[in-house]
Amino acid sequence: MSVRLPAAALLAATLVGFVAAGDQAPMPRAVSPDRPKLPPGFDPDAMTDKERAEEAAAWIEEQYPDRQPEAVKMLVAILRGSQMMPGEGWFGPSKTRYTWDWLTARAGLDPKDKAVPKEKFAGTPEQFDALDRDGDGSITKADLDWSDRNMHVMQGNFLNRVFRRMNTGNDGRLTKEELLEYYDQLAGEKGYVTPDDFRRLNLPRGGGSGFAPGDAPSVPVLVRGLFAGEIGSMSEGPQVGDKAPDFTLPSQDGAGTHTLSKLAGKKPVVLVTGNFTCGPFRSLYPDVEAVFRRHKDKANFLLVYVREAHPSDGWGMESNTKAGVSLKQPLTFGERAKACDQFCRKLQPAMPVAVDDITDPVGAAYSGMPARLYVIDTNGVVAYKSGRGPFGFKPGEMEQALVLSEVEAGGK
């Protein structure tokens, strides 16, 4: 695990295919064999020219007349100007076994029924409450809807954005001092805050990209990040209903190892992947910890630390630098372990933490970069798979799947 793979060698290995059409060179394990085919002479730096980028995107699409792998969708979207927004490229919804049809069948109801009342629910009052998201006393389709157009999700996304602006420590824990500092930004010398003050700070002019100043990427940066596995694994990971790939990884504290198959059995398993330089993962991780605290007696949890999303020598972010989170992409297992140590000191996870090998076997097998959530049932089968992070990383949605997995396990 301590074998060094220089960044230049990794990039060279991933970009050899740029030289000649169809000339696909051997790739490091961090990159999926399903990587996109590239046109002759493809040069990431030349993709700032919109006409050349469109020509490349059209050429790539022609190579996949039947089905475009997720990595192909993402590369085409990047070439056509995507700034990594929800619904673009490979950013899509989660997959789950616990659909409305599954829930109504479990309750002995027809899928056409509009609600599952408390008296028909097979679980505990606490489990019912976790599923009844709007608190109206029944579970409906809307309670299980975590799509990007769901009003609850849209409101939550905006509030998360405001929270991250207030949380200057970038650790997902808002302090009184941070809240007062935010108030001072809003109020200025007036001593009070108006709705217009609030809108101007949180919805600044020219902020349509969704990125803070200094964070927006260029096309070449995104292309290189795609092939380096930093913006996400080209692997698509297991599907719902698949056996969860087994693995054994060293623990973060170096005291032992964690084997997935040893966790599955009497309890469901929650598998979390993430990294220190992914800002949304840092801000949402405390929500995952809250799920852990609520369910640690009923489920097993494991966090796997994976490849950095925003290293300073890749798609570096000014917001990370301001938050004191700046590191290069680790090139050895030891360096990755140190990055994980930084994460643990800042976020203080209580759940077990493992560190992925520098060749990313787990990050690739589970499509776990930059962050993802899985619920694995007691048979070791994937029951829930979140969408790709950051947009698909929804701890509340994962908790609902976990609750239904617990209900399912308890009814066997």
N, C-alpha and C positions, 0 to 999 in steps of 0.2 A: 504493500500500500504506500510505500515511501518512494516509489519510482517517480522521478520528475518528468513531466511532460511539458516542455517549454511552450509558452503561449504562441510563439512564432511557429513552432512545429504543428501545434493544434490547428492554427489558422491555415497554414499551408496545406495540411492534410484535408481540411474541409473545402478548400478553394481550388484544388487541383482540377476539379471538373470544369472550372471556368475556361480552361485553355482550349478544349476541343469538344464539340458536340458529342454527347454520348460517352465521353471518356470519363468513367466514374472510378476514381481512385479508392483504395482501401481507406476506411474511415476509423477514427478512434471510437471506442465503445460509447462515448458520450453522444454520438450522432447516429440516428436511426438509419438502417439500410434503405428505408423508404424516403430518403432525402430527395428533394426535387431534382429533376433533370434540368440542365442549364444550357442555354444557347451558346454557340461558338463565341469565344472571346468575351464572355460575360465578365464585367468588371464592376464591382460594387460602387466604386467611386464615380463611375460614369452614370450611375442611376439617378444622379441629381438632375439630369436632363430628362424632362417628362416624356418627350417623344421616344427617346431610347428606352426608357423604363417601360413605356406602354408596349413597345415592340417586343421587349423581353417577356413581359407578362403574357402577351398574346401567344408567343412561341411556346411558352411553358404550358399554357392551357391546352394547346393543340396536342401535346404529348399525353394528355389524360382525357380521352374522349368519353370514357365510361364512368370513372370515379376519380375525384381528386382527393388524395390523402390530405389530412389536416395540415401538414407542413406545406403542401403545395398551395392550399387555400391561403395560408398566412403569407407566404412569399408573394403570391400574386397581389394580395391586398396591400402589402408593403410597397410593392412597385407602383401601385396605383394611388399611393399617397396616404395609406392608413397610418394613423397615429396611435394605433393599438387601443381603439375604443371598443366598448361593448358591442357585440354582434358582428364585428369585423373579423375576417379571416377565420381563425380556429376558435374564437371565443363564442361558445355556445352554451346551452343549458346543461344542467346536471342530468344524470341518468339514475333511475331508482326502480327498485322492485315494488316499492310501496306507493303504488298509484291509488287513485280514487277507486278504481275497480277492485283493487286488492283490499282496501279498507272496508268498502261496503260489503264485499263477500265475507270478510271476517266477522262483520256485524250481523250477517244474515239478511242484508238489505239488497235492494236492486240498485245497480249503478245509476239508474235514472233518478233515484231519490236525491233530494237536494241537501240533506243533512244527516249526520250520524248523531243521534241524541245520546246523552250520558248513559241512559239505561241500556243502550245497545252496545256500548263500547266495552271491549273485553279487558281493558287495562285498569290501572288505578286512577283515582281522581287527579293525582299529580301528573300522570302521563296524559290524561285527557286535557288538562290545563296547558300542557306543553304543545299540544296540537291545536287547541282552540285559540288561534293567534289573535283574533279580534275580540275575544272574550265575550261572545254573545251567547254562550251556553250550549253551543252545538259545533260540530266539525263540518265544514263545508269545503267544496273544491277550492274556494278562494283561500282558505286557511293553509292549503297545501301548495299554493301557487307561489313559486319563487322566481318567476320569469322577470326579465328586466323591465317589462312594461307593467308589472304589478304595482299598484299605487304604494303599497307598504314597502316594497323593495326600493322604488324610486325615492320615497321619502327617507328611507334608511340610508341610501347612498348619499343623499345630500347632507344628512346629519353627520355621516361619517366624514365627509369632506370638511365640514365645519369643525368637527372634533379634531381632525388631524391638524387643522390650522391653529387651533388653540393649544394642542398638545406639542409644544415646542421641544419637549424632551424626547419625542418620537418613541415612546415606550408603551403607548396604549393606556396610560394611567394619567388622567388629568388632575393636576394638583391645584390647590387654592391659589398659589403664586402664579401659575400659568393662566388661570381664569382671570385674575386681576390684571395681568399683563395684557390679555386679550381685550378686556374692558377698556384699558387705557388707549389701545389702538383705535377702538371704536369711538370713544368719547372725545379724545383729543383734549383740548382746553375747555370744552363746553361744560363738562361735568355731567353729561347725560348722553343717552344714545337714542337716536331716532331710527325708524324702520329703514330710511334711506341710507343711514350710516351702515347698518347691518348688511343691506343689499350690496352696497359699493365695495365693502371689504370682502364679502364672500362670493360675489359675482362680479369681479372686476371687468372692466372693458378690455376687450382683446383676450379674454380668458376662455374663449370657446374651445380651445384644444383640450382643456381639462388639466393641463400641466402647469405647475408652478414655474416662475421664471428660472431659466437655466436647466430645466428638466426635459424639455421637448427634444426628441431624437431626430437625427437626419436619416434619410433612406440608407446610406451606406452603413451607419451604425446599426440600424435594425437588421439589415441583411447579414452583417457579420455576427450580430447577436443571435440571429436565428440559427446559423450554421454552427455556432459555438455552444448552442444549448443553453444560452443565458436567458433569452426571453421565453423559453419553454422547450421541453423535450420534443424532438421530432417524432418520437415514439408516441403511439396513441394510447398505450396502456390497456389493462384488462377491461372487458366490458361487464356490465351487470349480468350475473349468471355464470361468469367465468370463475374458475378456481383462482384464488389470489396467489400470485407468484410468491414462493417462499424465499426467505433470505435470512442470513445471519450477519449482523453488523456489530462492531464494538460500541460500547456505551460511551457517552460523552465524558464520563468521569474516569474512563479507562479501567474500571473495576471488573468488567465482565463483558458479556455480549447479549444481544437481543435477537431471538429467533422468532419470526412471525408465527410459524406453525405451532410453537409452544404456547402462544397466547390464545389461539383459537381453540374452542372446545365448548366449555359450559357457558361462556360469556361471549357476546359480540365483541369485535375489536374495532377501535377507531384508529385509523392510520392518518397521521398528519405529516405533510412535508412542507418545508419552507426554509428561508435563509435570512440572514441578518440585513442584507442590503435591499430587500424588498419592503418598501415603506408600508404598503397596505397590509402585508402580512404582519409586520411589527405592530401596527395599530389595531389589528383585529385579533391578534393572538390572545390577549387577555380574555376575549369572549370564548375562545376555545378552552382556556383554563377554567372558565366558569362552568362550561359543560362538563369538563373533567371533574370538578368538585361535586357537581350534582349527580354524576353517574359512575364515579370510580368504583363503587361497590357492585355495580351491575354490569360493567363493561371493562375491558382492558384497553389502555391507551398507549400509543407509542408515537413520538415525534422523530422523524428522520430528517437530519440536517443535510440539505442538498446544495448544489452549485449556486453561486451568487448570481443574482439577477442584475445588479447594477454595480459591478466593480468599477473602481476608478479608472482602470485601463480598458474599460468597455463602454457600455451605456452608463456613464457616470451621471449622477444627479446632484445638482447644487443643493437641493433640499436635504440630501443625505449628509453632505459636507457640513451644512449649517447645524445639523443634529449631531455632529461628531461621529458619524457613521461613514467612514471612508476606508476602504481596503481594496487591494488588488485581488484579481481572481486567484484563489489558492492554486498552486501547481503541484503540491504534494499533499498526502493525507495529513501530515503533521500541520501544515498551514491551514487546511480546512478545519481540523480539530481546534486550532487556536481561534479561528473565526467563530466556530460554534461556542467556544468558551465566552467570547465577547457577547454573543447573543444571550447566553444563559445568565451572564452577570447583569445585563440590562433588563431582560424580560422575566428572569427568575421562574422558569417553568417548573412546576411541581410534578408533572408527568414524566415518565422515563424518556430519555433522549438518546438516540443513536446517531452516529455520523456515517454518511454514505462514503463509499470508497471514492478515490479521486477520479476513477473511470466511470462513475455515476451508474452503477448497475441497478440500484433501486430507483433513483431519479428517472432513469430511462424506462425501466420495466413498468413503473406506475405513471409515467408521464407526469412526474411530480415536480417539475420545475415550471415556474418559480415557486408555486405553492398549490397544494391540493388537499382534499379531504376524502377519505373513504370510510365506509362502514362495511365490515366483513362479518358475515353471520357465523353461527356456531359450527357450521360445516366447513368453514374456511372459504366460502363463496362470496364474491363481491355482491352486496345488496344495494349499495349506494356509491355513486362516483360523482363528485362535484364537477362543475365546469372548471376549465383552466383558470388558475389565478392570473391576475388579481380579482377579476370580476366574478368568477365562479366560486370564489372562496367565501362561502356563506355559512358561518358557524350555526346560525339559527336553523337553516335548512338541514344541515348535518344532524343537529340535535333531534329534529323531528324524525329523520330516518332512523336514528339510534333508538328513539323511544319505540318506534314500531318494530324494530328488530328485537328489542327487549320484550315487547308484547308477544311477538311471534315465538321467541325462545321460551317464554313462560307458559305458553299454551301447548307446548309439545308434550 
